[in-house]
Amino acid sequence: MAKKGEGDARWIVENREDGKNVNNWHWSETDCINYAKKNLSQMLSNLSFSEDPKITTGDEATVTVTGECTANVRKGKTIFYYEMEVKVAWHVMKEGAISVKGQLHAPYVSEEVDDDKVEVKVTVEGSGAEHVTVVREKGAPLVQKRICDFLKQLKEEYTVKRPGAPSASSSSASDSSSAVTTAPAPVPASAPAEKKKESTTSSKKTIKIKDEFQTSGENVYNMMIRPDMLNAIMQGSAQMDPKEGGKFSLFGGAVVGENVKLVPGTQIVQKWRFTSWPEGVYSTVDIEITQKSGKSIVQLTQTGVPTEDAERTEQGWKSRFWGPGKQIFGFGSSMF
């Protein structure tokens, strides 16, 4: 799943009036970060934790939300991806002036963390530690609840309804038209077959990527073949049978294949395909790992990639697999 701005624009299908994205079948994504900033700022401002002394959060301008938040739709299903950091200023008012101030900090708001388990930390600037207990006991749970409420609101707002589900727009449209309801016109059975035939006969391309990891070859090999490490990178959406002949499924089934040759710490050869490719179309991935001077050089050669999908495939290795792997496991970053 590509982050906002990292996907191949040719594969992002916008909502169109001419019905090209029937029933939201094709991949589309909506950037929701501005929605998150606006609504969280409203929901987390001017919250009161105590009346004597008066302890509250600041106004909307004192709430900061950073990170990313997208709603992605494929085959009529909405998948949310968000990694946000939320900071909320709090203060103690005494005789009409701020006497103590601090911050309520949610460092990691992500879809991989249960909404009601978002961690909220409390800090204070300078003296005033006696007020931290009140903020921790009353303020932190309230901020956590408001964030949880926002995430529910986000999902209600951006989840695409299944075909046939009522909506405000469809209701208004039906009021002005005939009372007879007709189902969406089915896609002709011949259309998918024609598309597959065209894709099957399209040209193929070879992808070559060279990268450097600040760790041993064994660690790099494990990162790409061990189920627990793959799931850390892909947020629990990977399955891997780490043996020759073993099947794998990555990114929630977007990529599938089979391990052809495995040489621990040295080489990985796989049959590899996007499930969106026509049935039976596979590329071959050959990853060679060379260790030298405390680091590992990785050379990937992927043959048989449909030309129209080559850019998406290459960027996926870099930004959705190896890049996050380096950050999570501390293997450094240096792309050739």
WOUR-V890565 format. One line per field, one symbol per residue. ss: DSSP state (A for helix, B for strand, O for the rest). phi: phi as a letter, one per 20 degrees, with the letter a starting at -180 (. if undefined). psi: psi as a letter, one per 30 degrees, with the letter a starting at -180 (. if undefined). A space follows every 10 residues. Layout:
ss: ???
phi: ???
psi: ???
This chain:
ss: OOOOOOOOAA AOOOOOOOOO OAAAOOOBBB BOAAAAAAAA AAAAOOOBBB BOOBBBBOOA AABBBBBBBB BBBBOOBBBB BBBBBBBBBB BBBBOOBBBB BBBBBBBBBB OOOOAAAOOO BBBBOOOOAA AAAAAAAAAA AAAAAAAAAA AAAAAAAAOO OOOOOOOAAA AAAAAOOOOO OOOOOOOOAA AAAAAAAAAA OOOBBBBBBB BBBOOOAAAA AAAAAOAAAA AAAOOOOOBB OOOOOOBBBB AAAOBBBBBB BBBOOOBBBB BBBBOOOOOO OOBBBBBBBB BBOOBBBBBB BBBBBBAAAA AAAAAAAAAA AAAAAAAAAO OOOBBO
phi: .ffgndefgf dedffcfemf efllfefbbc fdffffffff fffdeledda ebffcbeefg feedccocbc ddcblmdece cbccdcccfc bdeclmcfdb babdcdfbdb fedggedffc ecccemfoff efffffedff fffgffffff fffgfffdff ffgnffbfff fffffecfff ddfgfffgff fgffffffff effdcddccd bcceafffff gfgecegfff fffdlmdccb dfbfnfebbc lmnfccrbfe bcdgmcbccc ebbffffggn ecdddcdddc dblmccdddd ccdmeggfdf ffffffgfed cfgfffffdm embaee
psi: jklkfflkff gjjlkkfgge ikghelklkk jgeeeeeeee eefglhkkfk fjljkllaae fgkkklbljl jkkkhgkkkk jkjlkkkkkl lkkkhglkek lakkjjfjjl ffkkeggkkj lklkkblgff feeeeeeeee eeeeeeeeee eeeeeeefkk klkfkkleee eeefegalfk kklkkkkkff eeeeeeeeee gllllkkkkk lkkialeeee eeeffkeeee feeghggkkk jilkfkllkl hggeklakje kjjkfekkkk kkkkfflkkf jklkkjjkkk kkhglkkkjk jjlgkkefge eeeeeeeeff deeeeeeegh gljjk.
